[in-house]
C-alpha cells in the first residue's frame, strides 16, 4: 500500500469526504504512475479518483468492528514517536 494513504476506518470522528478524496487521489496516482496526468488523461484520472472515492466511502459505511474507535490525535502522536525513533528527533 502507498505510504501516504492512511487508515480511515474506525476513527472518531469518522473520516471526512476530503480525507477519502485525498486517499483516492493518492491511490490513482500510485496505480497510474503519475502525480500530474497529461491533459489528454486528465478526464480519465478525475473519473478514476471519483470512482475510487465512491467505493471507499461505500466500504467505510458498511464496515463493522467491535473495537473501540481510535483517537486521531493519539494515533498521530504514536506515528510521530515512531518516526522520531526511526529517524531521530529533529
PDB file of N, CA, C and O in Angstrom:
ATOM      1  N   UNK A   1       0.847  -1.181   0.000  1.00  0.00           N
ATOM      2  CA  UNK A   1       0.000   0.000   0.000  1.00  0.00           C
ATOM      3  C   UNK A   1       0.889   1.240   0.000  1.00  0.00           C
ATOM      4  O   UNK A   1       1.972   1.241   0.585  1.00  0.00           O
ATOM      5  N   UNK A   2       0.435   2.254  -0.639  1.00  0.00           N
ATOM      6  CA  UNK A   2       1.165   3.511  -0.703  1.00  0.00           C
ATOM      7  C   UNK A   2       1.343   4.083   0.696  1.00  0.00           C
ATOM      8  O   UNK A   2       0.394   4.105   1.480  1.00  0.00           O
ATOM      9  N   UNK A   3       2.529   4.539   1.016  1.00  0.00           N
ATOM     10  CA  UNK A   3       2.796   5.047   2.358  1.00  0.00           C
ATOM     11  C   UNK A   3       1.949   6.252   2.733  1.00  0.00           C
ATOM     12  O   UNK A   3       1.679   6.469   3.914  1.00  0.00           O
ATOM     13  N   UNK A   4       1.529   7.031   1.762  1.00  0.00           N
ATOM     14  CA  UNK A   4       0.780   8.249   2.058  1.00  0.00           C
ATOM     15  C   UNK A   4      -0.707   8.015   2.267  1.00  0.00           C
ATOM     16  O   UNK A   4      -1.426   8.930   2.669  1.00  0.00           O
ATOM     17  N   UNK A   5      -1.169   6.820   2.005  1.00  0.00           N
ATOM     18  CA  UNK A   5      -2.575   6.520   2.237  1.00  0.00           C
ATOM     19  C   UNK A   5      -2.712   6.023   3.661  1.00  0.00           C
ATOM     20  O   UNK A   5      -2.091   5.031   4.042  1.00  0.00           O
ATOM     21  N   UNK A   6      -3.515   6.702   4.437  1.00  0.00           N
ATOM     22  CA  UNK A   6      -3.688   6.376   5.850  1.00  0.00           C
ATOM     23  C   UNK A   6      -4.969   5.600   6.079  1.00  0.00           C
ATOM     24  O   UNK A   6      -5.919   5.685   5.302  1.00  0.00           O
ATOM     25  N   UNK A   7      -4.973   4.839   7.166  1.00  0.00           N
ATOM     26  CA  UNK A   7      -6.175   4.108   7.547  1.00  0.00           C
ATOM     27  C   UNK A   7      -7.287   5.111   7.846  1.00  0.00           C
ATOM     28  O   UNK A   7      -7.062   6.116   8.519  1.00  0.00           O
ATOM     29  N   UNK A   8      -8.470   4.834   7.349  1.00  0.00           N
ATOM     30  CA  UNK A   8      -9.601   5.736   7.537  1.00  0.00           C
ATOM     31  C   UNK A   8     -10.710   5.116   8.375  1.00  0.00           C
ATOM     32  O   UNK A   8     -11.617   5.819   8.819  1.00  0.00           O
ATOM     33  N   UNK A   9     -10.648   3.826   8.595  1.00  0.00           N
ATOM     34  CA  UNK A   9     -11.711   3.116   9.306  1.00  0.00           C
ATOM     35  C   UNK A   9     -11.503   3.156  10.817  1.00  0.00           C
ATOM     36  O   UNK A   9     -10.376   3.105  11.308  1.00  0.00           O
ATOM     37  N   UNK A  10     -12.605   3.248  11.532  1.00  0.00           N
ATOM     38  CA  UNK A  10     -12.666   3.148  12.989  1.00  0.00           C
ATOM     39  C   UNK A  10     -11.979   4.306  13.710  1.00  0.00           C
ATOM     40  O   UNK A  10     -11.251   4.095  14.680  1.00  0.00           O
ATOM     41  N   UNK A  11     -12.210   5.507  13.242  1.00  0.00           N
ATOM     42  CA  UNK A  11     -11.730   6.704  13.922  1.00  0.00           C
ATOM     43  C   UNK A  11     -12.918   7.516  14.394  1.00  0.00           C
ATOM     44  O   UNK A  11     -13.993   7.480  13.794  1.00  0.00           O
ATOM     45  N   UNK A  12     -12.714   8.240  15.461  1.00  0.00           N
ATOM     46  CA  UNK A  12     -13.728   9.158  15.959  1.00  0.00           C
ATOM     47  C   UNK A  12     -13.117  10.538  15.995  1.00  0.00           C
ATOM     48  O   UNK A  12     -12.153  10.727  16.737  1.00  0.00           O
ATOM     49  N   UNK A  13     -13.586  11.494  15.272  1.00  0.00           N
ATOM     50  CA  UNK A  13     -14.721  11.449  14.349  1.00  0.00           C
ATOM     51  C   UNK A  13     -14.381  10.660  13.083  1.00  0.00           C
ATOM     52  O   UNK A  13     -13.210  10.435  12.779  1.00  0.00           O
ATOM     53  N   UNK A  14     -15.396  10.253  12.364  1.00  0.00           N
ATOM     54  CA  UNK A  14     -15.228   9.442  11.156  1.00  0.00           C
ATOM     55  C   UNK A  14     -14.478  10.222  10.076  1.00  0.00           C
ATOM     56  O   UNK A  14     -14.391  11.449  10.120  1.00  0.00           O
ATOM     57  N   UNK A  15     -13.944   9.487   9.118  1.00  0.00           N
ATOM     58  CA  UNK A  15     -13.206  10.105   8.009  1.00  0.00           C
ATOM     59  C   UNK A  15     -14.096  11.091   7.265  1.00  0.00           C
ATOM     60  O   UNK A  15     -15.278  10.835   7.038  1.00  0.00           O
ATOM     61  N   UNK A  16     -13.513  12.210   6.893  1.00  0.00           N
ATOM     62  CA  UNK A  16     -14.249  13.227   6.147  1.00  0.00           C
ATOM     63  C   UNK A  16     -14.201  12.914   4.653  1.00  0.00           C
ATOM     64  O   UNK A  16     -13.389  12.104   4.207  1.00  0.00           O
ATOM     65  N   UNK A  17     -15.054  13.547   3.905  1.00  0.00           N
ATOM     66  CA  UNK A  17     -15.042  13.352   2.450  1.00  0.00           C
ATOM     67  C   UNK A  17     -13.726  13.840   1.853  1.00  0.00           C
ATOM     68  O   UNK A  17     -13.271  13.301   0.843  1.00  0.00           O
ATOM     69  N   UNK A  18     -13.109  14.851   2.461  1.00  0.00           N
ATOM     70  CA  UNK A  18     -11.816  15.339   1.981  1.00  0.00           C
ATOM     71  C   UNK A  18     -10.721  14.293   2.185  1.00  0.00           C
ATOM     72  O   UNK A  18      -9.862  14.116   1.322  1.00  0.00           O
ATOM     73  N   UNK A  19     -10.751  13.600   3.323  1.00  0.00           N
ATOM     74  CA  UNK A  19      -9.767  12.546   3.578  1.00  0.00           C
ATOM     75  C   UNK A  19      -9.962  11.380   2.613  1.00  0.00           C
ATOM     76  O   UNK A  19      -8.991  10.808   2.117  1.00  0.00           O
ATOM     77  N   UNK A  20     -11.198  11.039   2.354  1.00  0.00           N
ATOM     78  CA  UNK A  20     -11.493   9.959   1.410  1.00  0.00           C
ATOM     79  C   UNK A  20     -11.033  10.347   0.011  1.00  0.00           C
ATOM     80  O   UNK A  20     -10.446   9.532  -0.699  1.00  0.00           O
ATOM     81  N   UNK A  21     -11.296  11.581  -0.384  1.00  0.00           N
ATOM     82  CA  UNK A  21     -10.892  12.076  -1.704  1.00  0.00           C
ATOM     83  C   UNK A  21      -9.372  12.080  -1.830  1.00  0.00           C
ATOM     84  O   UNK A  21      -8.842  11.695  -2.873  1.00  0.00           O
ATOM     85  N   UNK A  22      -8.666  12.507  -0.793  1.00  0.00           N
ATOM     86  CA  UNK A  22      -7.198  12.535  -0.818  1.00  0.00           C
ATOM     87  C   UNK A  22      -6.629  11.130  -0.933  1.00  0.00           C
ATOM     88  O   UNK A  22      -5.672  10.911  -1.676  1.00  0.00           O
ATOM     89  N   UNK A  23      -7.204  10.170  -0.206  1.00  0.00           N
ATOM     90  CA  UNK A  23      -6.743   8.787  -0.292  1.00  0.00           C
ATOM     91  C   UNK A  23      -6.994   8.229  -1.691  1.00  0.00           C
ATOM     92  O   UNK A  23      -6.148   7.522  -2.238  1.00  0.00           O
ATOM     93  N   UNK A  24      -8.145   8.543  -2.267  1.00  0.00           N
ATOM     94  CA  UNK A  24      -8.460   8.083  -3.619  1.00  0.00           C
ATOM     95  C   UNK A  24      -7.478   8.670  -4.627  1.00  0.00           C
ATOM     96  O   UNK A  24      -7.010   7.971  -5.526  1.00  0.00           O
ATOM     97  N   UNK A  25      -7.166   9.958  -4.476  1.00  0.00           N
ATOM     98  CA  UNK A  25      -6.220  10.615  -5.381  1.00  0.00           C
ATOM     99  C   UNK A  25      -4.841   9.964  -5.282  1.00  0.00           C
ATOM    100  O   UNK A  25      -4.192   9.733  -6.302  1.00  0.00           O
ATOM    101  N   UNK A  26      -4.388   9.666  -4.056  1.00  0.00           N
ATOM    102  CA  UNK A  26      -3.090   9.018  -3.865  1.00  0.00           C
ATOM    103  C   UNK A  26      -3.083   7.637  -4.503  1.00  0.00           C
ATOM    104  O   UNK A  26      -2.101   7.250  -5.136  1.00  0.00           O
ATOM    105  N   UNK A  27      -4.168   6.896  -4.343  1.00  0.00           N
ATOM    106  CA  UNK A  27      -4.259   5.559  -4.930  1.00  0.00           C
ATOM    107  C   UNK A  27      -4.166   5.635  -6.457  1.00  0.00           C
ATOM    108  O   UNK A  27      -3.408   4.885  -7.073  1.00  0.00           O
ATOM    109  N   UNK A  28      -4.926   6.526  -7.055  1.00  0.00           N
ATOM    110  CA  UNK A  28      -4.923   6.649  -8.519  1.00  0.00           C
ATOM    111  C   UNK A  28      -3.554   7.124  -9.006  1.00  0.00           C
ATOM    112  O   UNK A  28      -3.082   6.672 -10.049  1.00  0.00           O
ATOM    113  N   UNK A  29      -2.919   8.020  -8.273  1.00  0.00           N
ATOM    114  CA  UNK A  29      -1.567   8.449  -8.640  1.00  0.00           C
ATOM    115  C   UNK A  29      -0.598   7.274  -8.624  1.00  0.00           C
ATOM    116  O   UNK A  29       0.219   7.122  -9.532  1.00  0.00           O
ATOM    117  N   UNK A  30      -0.692   6.445  -7.588  1.00  0.00           N
ATOM    118  CA  UNK A  30       0.195   5.298  -7.458  1.00  0.00           C
ATOM    119  C   UNK A  30      -0.022   4.308  -8.591  1.00  0.00           C
ATOM    120  O   UNK A  30       0.933   3.844  -9.213  1.00  0.00           O
ATOM    121  N   UNK A  31      -1.283   3.987  -8.854  1.00  0.00           N
ATOM    122  CA  UNK A  31      -1.599   2.999  -9.880  1.00  0.00           C
ATOM    123  C   UNK A  31      -1.218   3.510 -11.270  1.00  0.00           C
ATOM    124  O   UNK A  31      -0.699   2.756 -12.093  1.00  0.00           O
ATOM    125  N   UNK A  32      -1.476   4.789 -11.527  1.00  0.00           N
ATOM    126  CA  UNK A  32      -1.198   5.338 -12.859  1.00  0.00           C
ATOM    127  C   UNK A  32       0.285   5.655 -13.056  1.00  0.00           C
ATOM    128  O   UNK A  32       0.754   5.776 -14.188  1.00  0.00           O
ATOM    129  N   UNK A  33       1.018   5.787 -11.948  1.00  0.00           N
ATOM    130  CA  UNK A  33       2.433   6.127 -12.060  1.00  0.00           C
ATOM    131  C   UNK A  33       2.663   7.590 -12.383  1.00  0.00           C
ATOM    132  O   UNK A  33       3.736   7.964 -12.856  1.00  0.00           O
ATOM    133  N   UNK A  34       1.666   8.417 -12.131  1.00  0.00           N
ATOM    134  CA  UNK A  34       1.738   9.827 -12.488  1.00  0.00           C
ATOM    135  C   UNK A  34       1.101  10.684 -11.405  1.00  0.00           C
ATOM    136  O   UNK A  34      -0.026  10.425 -10.985  1.00  0.00           O
ATOM    137  N   UNK A  35       1.823  11.705 -10.952  1.00  0.00           N
ATOM    138  CA  UNK A  35       1.233  12.613  -9.978  1.00  0.00           C
ATOM    139  C   UNK A  35       0.411  13.696 -10.659  1.00  0.00           C
ATOM    140  O   UNK A  35      -0.542  14.219 -10.082  1.00  0.00           O
ATOM    141  N   UNK A  36       0.779  14.025 -11.877  1.00  0.00           N
ATOM    142  CA  UNK A  36       0.028  15.015 -12.647  1.00  0.00           C
ATOM    143  C   UNK A  36      -0.228  14.440 -14.031  1.00  0.00           C
ATOM    144  O   UNK A  36       0.689  14.370 -14.849  1.00  0.00           O
ATOM    145  N   UNK A  37      -1.445  14.032 -14.301  1.00  0.00           N
ATOM    146  CA  UNK A  37      -1.726  13.446 -15.616  1.00  0.00           C
ATOM    147  C   UNK A  37      -1.660  14.506 -16.715  1.00  0.00           C
ATOM    148  O   UNK A  37      -1.845  15.697 -16.464  1.00  0.00           O
ATOM    149  N   UNK A  38      -1.396  14.049 -17.922  1.00  0.00           N
ATOM    150  CA  UNK A  38      -1.400  14.956 -19.065  1.00  0.00           C
ATOM    151  C   UNK A  38      -2.821  15.439 -19.315  1.00  0.00           C
ATOM    152  O   UNK A  38      -3.783  14.876 -18.791  1.00  0.00           O
ATOM    153  N   UNK A  39      -2.942  16.480 -20.115  1.00  0.00           N
ATOM    154  CA  UNK A  39      -4.276  16.989 -20.439  1.00  0.00           C
ATOM    155  C   UNK A  39      -5.118  15.923 -21.118  1.00  0.00           C
ATOM    156  O   UNK A  39      -6.334  15.876 -20.933  1.00  0.00           O
ATOM    157  N   UNK A  40      -4.480  15.069 -21.901  1.00  0.00           N
ATOM    158  CA  UNK A  40      -5.204  14.009 -22.596  1.00  0.00           C
ATOM    159  C   UNK A  40      -5.761  12.980 -21.620  1.00  0.00           C
ATOM    160  O   UNK A  40      -6.777  12.344 -21.901  1.00  0.00           O
ATOM    161  N   UNK A  41      -5.096  12.812 -20.465  1.00  0.00           N
ATOM    162  CA  UNK A  41      -5.519  11.806 -19.494  1.00  0.00           C
ATOM    163  C   UNK A  41      -6.246  12.381 -18.283  1.00  0.00           C
ATOM    164  O   UNK A  41      -6.673  11.622 -17.412  1.00  0.00           O
ATOM    165  N   UNK A  42      -6.395  13.691 -18.207  1.00  0.00           N
ATOM    166  CA  UNK A  42      -6.982  14.330 -17.026  1.00  0.00           C
ATOM    167  C   UNK A  42      -8.398  13.839 -16.734  1.00  0.00           C
ATOM    168  O   UNK A  42      -8.735  13.567 -15.582  1.00  0.00           O
ATOM    169  N   UNK A  43      -9.218  13.725 -17.762  1.00  0.00           N
ATOM    170  CA  UNK A  43     -10.607  13.294 -17.554  1.00  0.00           C
ATOM    171  C   UNK A  43     -10.663  11.871 -17.002  1.00  0.00           C
ATOM    172  O   UNK A  43     -11.433  11.592 -16.083  1.00  0.00           O
ATOM    173  N   UNK A  44      -9.858  10.980 -17.555  1.00  0.00           N
ATOM    174  CA  UNK A  44      -9.830   9.597 -17.075  1.00  0.00           C
ATOM    175  C   UNK A  44      -9.312   9.541 -15.640  1.00  0.00           C
ATOM    176  O   UNK A  44      -9.820   8.773 -14.823  1.00  0.00           O
ATOM    177  N   UNK A  45      -8.309  10.351 -15.336  1.00  0.00           N
ATOM    178  CA  UNK A  45      -7.741  10.407 -13.993  1.00  0.00           C
ATOM    179  C   UNK A  45      -8.799  10.878 -12.997  1.00  0.00           C
ATOM    180  O   UNK A  45      -8.988  10.259 -11.950  1.00  0.00           O
ATOM    181  N   UNK A  46      -9.481  11.962 -13.321  1.00  0.00           N
ATOM    182  CA  UNK A  46     -10.518  12.508 -12.435  1.00  0.00           C
ATOM    183  C   UNK A  46     -11.671  11.523 -12.243  1.00  0.00           C
ATOM    184  O   UNK A  46     -12.201  11.384 -11.141  1.00  0.00           O
ATOM    185  N   UNK A  47     -12.050  10.848 -13.315  1.00  0.00           N
ATOM    186  CA  UNK A  47     -13.124   9.856 -13.232  1.00  0.00           C
ATOM    187  C   UNK A  47     -12.709   8.700 -12.312  1.00  0.00           C
ATOM    188  O   UNK A  47     -13.514   8.213 -11.518  1.00  0.00           O
ATOM    189  N   UNK A  48     -11.461   8.272 -12.424  1.00  0.00           N
ATOM    190  CA  UNK A  48     -10.968   7.185 -11.573  1.00  0.00           C
ATOM    191  C   UNK A  48     -10.933   7.615 -10.107  1.00  0.00           C
ATOM    192  O   UNK A  48     -11.281   6.829  -9.226  1.00  0.00           O
ATOM    193  N   UNK A  49     -10.520   8.849  -9.839  1.00  0.00           N
ATOM    194  CA  UNK A  49     -10.495   9.347  -8.461  1.00  0.00           C
ATOM    195  C   UNK A  49     -11.907   9.335  -7.879  1.00  0.00           C
ATOM    196  O   UNK A  49     -12.103   8.900  -6.744  1.00  0.00           O
ATOM    197  N   UNK A  50     -12.876   9.801  -8.634  1.00  0.00           N
ATOM    198  CA  UNK A  50     -14.267   9.815  -8.157  1.00  0.00           C
ATOM    199  C   UNK A  50     -14.787   8.402  -7.906  1.00  0.00           C
ATOM    200  O   UNK A  50     -15.475   8.167  -6.913  1.00  0.00           O
ATOM    201  N   UNK A  51     -14.468   7.464  -8.789  1.00  0.00           N
ATOM    202  CA  UNK A  51     -14.924   6.083  -8.623  1.00  0.00           C
ATOM    203  C   UNK A  51     -14.299   5.446  -7.378  1.00  0.00           C
ATOM    204  O   UNK A  51     -14.984   4.762  -6.618  1.00  0.00           O
ATOM    205  N   UNK A  52     -13.005   5.669  -7.173  1.00  0.00           N
ATOM    206  CA  UNK A  52     -12.328   5.111  -6.001  1.00  0.00           C
ATOM    207  C   UNK A  52     -12.857   5.764  -4.728  1.00  0.00           C
ATOM    208  O   UNK A  52     -13.057   5.079  -3.725  1.00  0.00           O
ATOM    209  N   UNK A  53     -13.085   7.064  -4.751  1.00  0.00           N
ATOM    210  CA  UNK A  53     -13.622   7.754  -3.575  1.00  0.00           C
ATOM    211  C   UNK A  53     -15.013   7.218  -3.233  1.00  0.00           C
ATOM    212  O   UNK A  53     -15.327   7.006  -2.061  1.00  0.00           O
ATOM    213  N   UNK A  54     -15.833   7.003  -4.240  1.00  0.00           N
ATOM    214  CA  UNK A  54     -17.174   6.465  -4.016  1.00  0.00           C
ATOM    215  C   UNK A  54     -17.092   5.061  -3.414  1.00  0.00           C
ATOM    216  O   UNK A  54     -17.796   4.757  -2.451  1.00  0.00           O
ATOM    217  N   UNK A  55     -16.244   4.215  -3.973  1.00  0.00           N
ATOM    218  CA  UNK A  55     -16.091   2.851  -3.461  1.00  0.00           C
ATOM    219  C   UNK A  55     -15.554   2.866  -2.029  1.00  0.00           C
ATOM    220  O   UNK A  55     -15.974   2.060  -1.200  1.00  0.00           O
ATOM    221  N   UNK A  56     -14.634   3.774  -1.741  1.00  0.00           N
ATOM    222  CA  UNK A  56     -14.066   3.877  -0.398  1.00  0.00           C
ATOM    223  C   UNK A  56     -15.125   4.315   0.604  1.00  0.00           C
ATOM    224  O   UNK A  56     -15.232   3.737   1.686  1.00  0.00           O
ATOM    225  N   UNK A  57     -15.905   5.326   0.256  1.00  0.00           N
ATOM    226  CA  UNK A  57     -16.971   5.791   1.146  1.00  0.00           C
ATOM    227  C   UNK A  57     -17.983   4.674   1.395  1.00  0.00           C
ATOM    228  O   UNK A  57     -18.445   4.491   2.521  1.00  0.00           O
ATOM    229  N   UNK A  58     -18.322   3.935   0.352  1.00  0.00           N
ATOM    230  CA  UNK A  58     -19.262   2.814   0.489  1.00  0.00           C
ATOM    231  C   UNK A  58     -18.684   1.760   1.436  1.00  0.00           C
ATOM    232  O   UNK A  58     -19.383   1.260   2.318  1.00  0.00           O
ATOM    233  N   UNK A  59     -17.421   1.431   1.251  1.00  0.00           N
ATOM    234  CA  UNK A  59     -16.771   0.449   2.112  1.00  0.00           C
ATOM    235  C   UNK A  59     -16.772   0.904   3.565  1.00  0.00           C
ATOM    236  O   UNK A  59     -17.138   0.136   4.455  1.00  0.00           O
ATOM    237  N   UNK A  60     -16.365   2.146   3.812  1.00  0.00           N
ATOM    238  CA  UNK A  60     -16.311   2.657   5.181  1.00  0.00           C
ATOM    239  C   UNK A  60     -17.688   2.682   5.833  1.00  0.00           C
ATOM    240  O   UNK A  60     -17.809   2.446   7.035  1.00  0.00           O
ATOM    241  N   UNK A  61     -18.725   2.966   5.049  1.00  0.00           N
ATOM    242  CA  UNK A  61     -20.084   2.989   5.581  1.00  0.00           C
ATOM    243  C   UNK A  61     -20.576   1.608   5.988  1.00  0.00           C
ATOM    244  O   UNK A  61     -21.443   1.486   6.853  1.00  0.00           O
ATOM    245  N   UNK A  62     -20.026   0.564   5.368  1.00  0.00           N
ATOM    246  CA  UNK A  62     -20.519  -0.780   5.605  1.00  0.00           C
ATOM    247  C   UNK A  62     -19.617  -1.648   6.477  1.00  0.00           C
ATOM    248  O   UNK A  62     -20.007  -2.760   6.833  1.00  0.00           O
ATOM    249  N   UNK A  63     -18.432  -1.178   6.830  1.00  0.00           N
ATOM    250  CA  UNK A  63     -17.559  -1.947   7.707  1.00  0.00           C
ATOM    251  C   UNK A  63     -18.072  -1.884   9.140  1.00  0.00           C
ATOM    252  O   UNK A  63     -18.601  -0.862   9.579  1.00  0.00           O
ATOM    253  N   UNK A  64     -17.910  -2.978   9.853  1.00  0.00           N
ATOM    254  CA  UNK A  64     -18.270  -3.012  11.269  1.00  0.00           C
ATOM    255  C   UNK A  64     -17.072  -3.520  12.055  1.00  0.00           C
ATOM    256  O   UNK A  64     -16.225  -4.242  11.529  1.00  0.00           O
ATOM    257  N   UNK A  65     -17.018  -3.132  13.323  1.00  0.00           N
ATOM    258  CA  UNK A  65     -15.951  -3.593  14.197  1.00  0.00           C
ATOM    259  C   UNK A  65     -16.445  -3.568  15.631  1.00  0.00           C
ATOM    260  O   UNK A  65     -17.335  -2.796  15.986  1.00  0.00           O
ATOM    261  N   UNK A  66     -15.855  -4.423  16.444  1.00  0.00           N
ATOM    262  CA  UNK A  66     -16.194  -4.410  17.867  1.00  0.00           C
ATOM    263  C   UNK A  66     -15.144  -3.628  18.661  1.00  0.00           C
ATOM    264  O   UNK A  66     -15.291  -3.427  19.867  1.00  0.00           O
ATOM    265  N   UNK A  67     -14.094  -3.192  17.981  1.00  0.00           N
ATOM    266  CA  UNK A  67     -13.039  -2.420  18.647  1.00  0.00           C
ATOM    267  C   UNK A  67     -13.511  -0.990  18.907  1.00  0.00           C
ATOM    268  O   UNK A  67     -14.333  -0.442  18.173  1.00  0.00           O
ATOM    269  N   UNK A  68     -12.977  -0.416  19.951  1.00  0.00           N
ATOM    270  CA  UNK A  68     -13.297   0.979  20.268  1.00  0.00           C
ATOM    271  C   UNK A  68     -12.692   1.892  19.201  1.00  0.00           C
ATOM    272  O   UNK A  68     -11.612   1.607  18.684  1.00  0.00           O
ATOM    273  N   UNK A  69     -13.383   2.990  18.866  1.00  0.00           N
ATOM    274  CA  UNK A  69     -12.827   3.918  17.872  1.00  0.00           C
ATOM    275  C   UNK A  69     -11.489   4.496  18.343  1.00  0.00           C
ATOM    276  O   UNK A  69     -11.272   4.718  19.534  1.00  0.00           O
ATOM    277  N   UNK A  70     -10.607   4.732  17.379  1.00  0.00           N
ATOM    278  CA  UNK A  70      -9.295   5.300  17.675  1.00  0.00           C
ATOM    279  C   UNK A  70      -9.399   6.818  17.732  1.00  0.00           C
ATOM    280  O   UNK A  70     -10.267   7.424  17.105  1.00  0.00           O
ATOM    281  N   UNK A  71      -8.498   7.412  18.496  1.00  0.00           N
ATOM    282  CA  UNK A  71      -8.415   8.860  18.615  1.00  0.00           C
ATOM    283  C   UNK A  71      -7.368   9.354  17.626  1.00  0.00           C
ATOM    284  O   UNK A  71      -6.232   8.881  17.649  1.00  0.00           O
ATOM    285  N   UNK A  72      -7.724  10.283  16.769  1.00  0.00           N
ATOM    286  CA  UNK A  72      -6.805  10.774  15.734  1.00  0.00           C
ATOM    287  C   UNK A  72      -5.545  11.390  16.327  1.00  0.00           C
ATOM    288  O   UNK A  72      -4.441  11.137  15.842  1.00  0.00           O
ATOM    289  N   UNK A  73      -5.702  12.191  17.368  1.00  0.00           N
ATOM    290  CA  UNK A  73      -4.539  12.858  17.960  1.00  0.00           C
ATOM    291  C   UNK A  73      -3.585  11.849  18.603  1.00  0.00           C
ATOM    292  O   UNK A  73      -2.367  11.978  18.486  1.00  0.00           O
ATOM    293  N   UNK A  74      -4.143  10.850  19.279  1.00  0.00           N
ATOM    294  CA  UNK A  74      -3.308   9.827  19.908  1.00  0.00           C
ATOM    295  C   UNK A  74      -2.561   9.012  18.856  1.00  0.00           C
ATOM    296  O   UNK A  74      -1.384   8.696  19.034  1.00  0.00           O
ATOM    297  N   UNK A  75      -3.240   8.671  17.761  1.00  0.00           N
ATOM    298  CA  UNK A  75      -2.586   7.919  16.687  1.00  0.00           C
ATOM    299  C   UNK A  75      -1.504   8.758  16.014  1.00  0.00           C
ATOM    300  O   UNK A  75      -0.456   8.227  15.647  1.00  0.00           O
ATOM    301  N   UNK A  76      -1.741  10.058  15.845  1.00  0.00           N
ATOM    302  CA  UNK A  76      -0.736  10.939  15.258  1.00  0.00           C
ATOM    303  C   UNK A  76       0.486  11.049  16.171  1.00  0.00           C
ATOM    304  O   UNK A  76       1.618  11.082  15.689  1.00  0.00           O
ATOM    305  N   UNK A  77       0.263  11.105  17.480  1.00  0.00           N
ATOM    306  CA  UNK A  77       1.372  11.161  18.432  1.00  0.00           C
ATOM    307  C   UNK A  77       2.196   9.877  18.371  1.00  0.00           C
ATOM    308  O   UNK A  77       3.425   9.926  18.426  1.00  0.00           O
ATOM    309  N   UNK A  78       1.532   8.736  18.260  1.00  0.00           N
ATOM    310  CA  UNK A  78       2.245   7.461  18.131  1.00  0.00           C
ATOM    311  C   UNK A  78       3.088   7.446  16.860  1.00  0.00           C
ATOM    312  O   UNK A  78       4.229   6.984  16.876  1.00  0.00           O
ATOM    313  N   UNK A  79       2.534   7.946  15.763  1.00  0.00           N
ATOM    314  CA  UNK A  79       3.262   7.981  14.496  1.00  0.00           C
ATOM    315  C   UNK A  79       4.480   8.890  14.598  1.00  0.00           C
ATOM    316  O   UNK A  79       5.546   8.560  14.079  1.00  0.00           O
ATOM    317  N   UNK A  80       4.329  10.037  15.266  1.00  0.00           N
ATOM    318  CA  UNK A  80       5.478  10.940  15.453  1.00  0.00           C
ATOM    319  C   UNK A  80       6.556  10.274  16.294  1.00  0.00           C
ATOM    320  O   UNK A  80       7.745  10.422  16.013  1.00  0.00           O
ATOM    321  N   UNK A  81       6.147   9.542  17.326  1.00  0.00           N
ATOM    322  CA  UNK A  81       7.111   8.842  18.180  1.00  0.00           C
ATOM    323  C   UNK A  81       7.848   7.760  17.381  1.00  0.00           C
ATOM    324  O   UNK A  81       9.060   7.601  17.527  1.00  0.00           O
ATOM    325  N   UNK A  82       7.127   7.022  16.547  1.00  0.00           N
ATOM    326  CA  UNK A  82       7.785   6.007  15.705  1.00  0.00           C
ATOM    327  C   UNK A  82       8.765   6.661  14.746  1.00  0.00           C
ATOM    328  O   UNK A  82       9.868   6.154  14.537  1.00  0.00           O
ATOM    329  N   UNK A  83       8.373   7.771  14.168  1.00  0.00           N
ATOM    330  CA  UNK A  83       9.245   8.491  13.249  1.00  0.00           C
ATOM    331  C   UNK A  83      10.492   9.011  13.953  1.00  0.00           C
ATOM    332  O   UNK A  83      11.595   8.911  13.417  1.00  0.00           O
ATOM    333  N   UNK A  84      10.325   9.559  15.140  1.00  0.00           N
ATOM    334  CA  UNK A  84      11.471  10.065  15.895  1.00  0.00           C
ATOM    335  C   UNK A  84      12.414   8.928  16.254  1.00  0.00           C
ATOM    336  O   UNK A  84      13.632   9.092  16.202  1.00  0.00           O
ATOM    337  N   UNK A  85      11.857   7.769  16.619  1.00  0.00           N
ATOM    338  CA  UNK A  85      12.702   6.616  16.951  1.00  0.00           C
ATOM    339  C   UNK A  85      13.445   6.110  15.725  1.00  0.00           C
ATOM    340  O   UNK A  85      14.592   5.674  15.824  1.00  0.00           O
ATOM    341  N   UNK A  86      12.795   6.167  14.574  1.00  0.00           N
ATOM    342  CA  UNK A  86      13.400   5.671  13.345  1.00  0.00           C
ATOM    343  C   UNK A  86      14.433   6.641  12.777  1.00  0.00           C
ATOM    344  O   UNK A  86      15.526   6.229  12.387  1.00  0.00           O
ATOM    345  N   UNK A  87      14.094   7.916  12.730  1.00  0.00           N
ATOM    346  CA  UNK A  87      14.951   8.892  12.062  1.00  0.00           C
ATOM    347  C   UNK A  87      15.659   9.842  13.002  1.00  0.00           C
ATOM    348  O   UNK A  87      16.471  10.651  12.553  1.00  0.00           O
ATOM    349  N   UNK A  88      15.379   9.771  14.280  1.00  0.00           N
ATOM    350  CA  UNK A  88      15.974  10.684  15.237  1.00  0.00           C
ATOM    351  C   UNK A  88      15.147  11.949  15.350  1.00  0.00           C
ATOM    352  O   UNK A  88      14.458  12.348  14.411  1.00  0.00           O
ATOM    353  N   UNK A  89      15.226  12.565  16.503  1.00  0.00           N
ATOM    354  CA  UNK A  89      14.462  13.802  16.737  1.00  0.00           C
ATOM    355  C   UNK A  89      15.003  14.925  15.876  1.00  0.00           C
ATOM    356  O   UNK A  89      16.204  15.001  15.619  1.00  0.00           O
ATOM    357  N   UNK A  90      14.100  15.806  15.428  1.00  0.00           N
ATOM    358  CA  UNK A  90      14.502  16.930  14.564  1.00  0.00           C
ATOM    359  C   UNK A  90      15.108  18.044  15.369  1.00  0.00           C
ATOM    360  O   UNK A  90      15.503  19.067  14.809  1.00  0.00           O
TER     361      UNK A  90
END
